[in-house]
Amino acid sequence: MNKSELIEELANRTELNLKASEIVVSLIIDNMKKALLNEERIELRGFGSFHIEYYKAYTGRNPKTGESIQVKEKRLPFFKVGKDLKERINKDGTK
């Protein structure tokens, strides 16, 4: 499911029109981005949580040339699936 499909689904399940649904979905996504940029944890019960992971700088290798390169420290967003969602996905072991 992508963003436009989510907007359509929200409009179909509620009395909101497409424009209002787009505003709601964009507002949620923008606030989630803002929270992660402020290094806040996002928890959606029954779905999962998002948080920032920190990686130290290290010396790596260019796989093509074998040359050593310095990789800067970085932060990356991570998603951890919630227990309920994990159990529902693995409920019967089939696709």
TINUBA-974478 format. One record per residue (C-alpha): x, y, z; residue number from 1. Coordinates in Angstrom, 1 decimal. Last residue first. Layout:
residues N
+--------+--------+--------+-----+
!     xx !     yy !     zz ! num !
+--------+--------+--------+-----+
!      X !      Y !      Z ! NUM !
...
+--------+--------+--------+-----+
END
This chain:
residues 95
+--------+--------+--------+-----+
!     xx !     yy !     zz ! num !
+--------+--------+--------+-----+
!    0.8 !  -16.5 !    2.7 !  95 !
!    0.7 !  -19.4 !    5.1 !  94 !
!    2.1 !  -19.9 !    8.6 !  93 !
!   -1.3 !  -19.8 !   10.3 !  92 !
!   -0.9 !  -16.9 !   12.7 !  91 !
!    2.5 !  -15.6 !   11.5 !  90 !
!    1.2 !  -12.3 !   10.2 !  89 !
!   -1.2 !  -12.0 !   13.2 !  88 !
!    1.5 !  -12.8 !   15.7 !  87 !
!    3.9 !  -10.2 !   14.2 !  86 !
!    1.1 !   -7.6 !   14.2 !  85 !
!    0.2 !   -8.3 !   17.9 !  84 !
!    3.9 !   -8.3 !   19.0 !  83 !
!    4.7 !   -5.0 !   17.3 !  82 !
!    7.2 !   -4.7 !   14.5 !  81 !
!   10.3 !   -2.7 !   15.1 !  80 !
!   11.0 !    0.1 !   12.7 !  79 !
!   14.4 !    1.8 !   12.5 !  78 !
!   15.3 !    5.4 !   11.5 !  77 !
!   19.0 !    5.9 !   10.8 !  76 !
!   21.6 !    8.1 !   12.5 !  75 !
!   25.2 !    8.4 !   11.1 !  74 !
!   28.8 !    8.5 !   12.0 !  73 !
!   31.0 !    9.1 !    9.0 !  72 !
!   32.5 !    6.4 !    6.8 !  71 !
!   36.2 !    6.8 !    6.2 !  70 !
!   37.4 !    5.1 !    3.1 !  69 !
!   40.0 !    2.4 !    2.5 !  68 !
!   40.5 !    1.5 !   -1.2 !  67 !
!   39.7 !   -2.1 !   -2.3 !  66 !
!   38.8 !   -0.7 !   -5.7 !  65 !
!   35.3 !   -2.1 !   -6.3 !  64 !
!   34.4 !   -3.0 !   -2.8 !  63 !
!   35.4 !    0.4 !   -1.5 !  62 !
!   36.5 !   -0.5 !    2.0 !  61 !
!   35.4 !    0.8 !    5.4 !  60 !
!   36.9 !    2.7 !    8.2 !  59 !
!   34.4 !    3.5 !   10.9 !  58 !
!   32.2 !    6.3 !   12.3 !  57 !
!   29.8 !    5.3 !   15.0 !  56 !
!   26.2 !    4.2 !   14.2 !  55 !
!   23.2 !    5.5 !   16.0 !  54 !
!   19.7 !    4.0 !   15.8 !  53 !
!   16.6 !    6.3 !   15.7 !  52 !
!   13.2 !    4.9 !   16.7 !  51 !
!    9.9 !    3.7 !   15.1 !  50 !
!    7.5 !    1.4 !   16.9 !  49 !
!    5.1 !   -1.3 !   15.9 !  48 !
!    1.5 !   -2.2 !   14.9 !  47 !
!   -0.6 !   -3.3 !   17.9 !  46 !
!    0.2 !   -0.1 !   19.7 !  45 !
!    1.7 !    2.6 !   17.4 !  44 !
!    4.8 !    3.8 !   19.2 !  43 !
!    7.0 !    6.7 !   17.9 !  42 !
!   10.3 !    7.4 !   19.7 !  41 !
!   11.6 !   11.0 !   19.7 !  40 !
!   14.9 !   11.9 !   18.2 !  39 !
!   13.6 !   15.4 !   17.2 !  38 !
!   14.0 !   14.4 !   13.6 !  37 !
!   12.0 !   11.2 !   14.5 !  36 !
!    9.2 !   13.3 !   15.9 !  35 !
!    9.1 !   15.7 !   12.9 !  34 !
!    8.9 !   12.7 !   10.5 !  33 !
!    6.0 !   11.3 !   12.5 !  32 !
!    4.3 !   14.7 !   12.5 !  31 !
!    4.7 !   15.0 !    8.7 !  30 !
!    3.3 !   11.5 !    8.3 !  29 !
!    0.2 !   12.2 !   10.4 !  28 !
!   -0.5 !   15.6 !    8.8 !  27 !
!    0.0 !   14.1 !    5.3 !  26 !
!   -2.6 !   11.4 !    6.1 !  25 !
!   -5.1 !   13.9 !    7.5 !  24 !
!   -4.6 !   16.4 !    4.6 !  23 !
!   -5.0 !   13.7 !    2.0 !  22 !
!   -8.2 !   12.5 !    3.6 !  21 !
!   -9.5 !   16.0 !    3.6 !  20 !
!   -8.8 !   16.3 !   -0.2 !  19 !
!  -10.2 !   12.9 !   -0.9 !  18 !
!  -13.5 !   13.6 !    0.8 !  17 !
!  -14.1 !   12.5 !    4.4 !  16 !
!  -17.2 !   10.5 !    5.3 !  15 !
!  -15.1 !    7.6 !    6.4 !  14 !
!  -14.1 !    4.2 !    5.1 !  13 !
!  -13.8 !    5.2 !    1.4 !  12 !
!  -11.9 !    8.4 !    2.2 !  11 !
!   -9.4 !    6.6 !    4.4 !  10 !
!   -9.0 !    3.9 !    1.8 !   9 !
!   -8.3 !    6.5 !   -0.9 !   8 !
!   -5.7 !    8.3 !    1.3 !   7 !
!   -4.0 !    5.0 !    2.0 !   6 !
!   -3.9 !    4.1 !   -1.7 !   5 !
!   -2.3 !    7.5 !   -2.4 !   4 !
!    0.3 !    6.9 !    0.3 !   3 !
!    1.3 !    3.4 !   -0.9 !   2 !
!    0.0 !    0.0 !    0.0 !   1 !
+--------+--------+--------+-----+
END
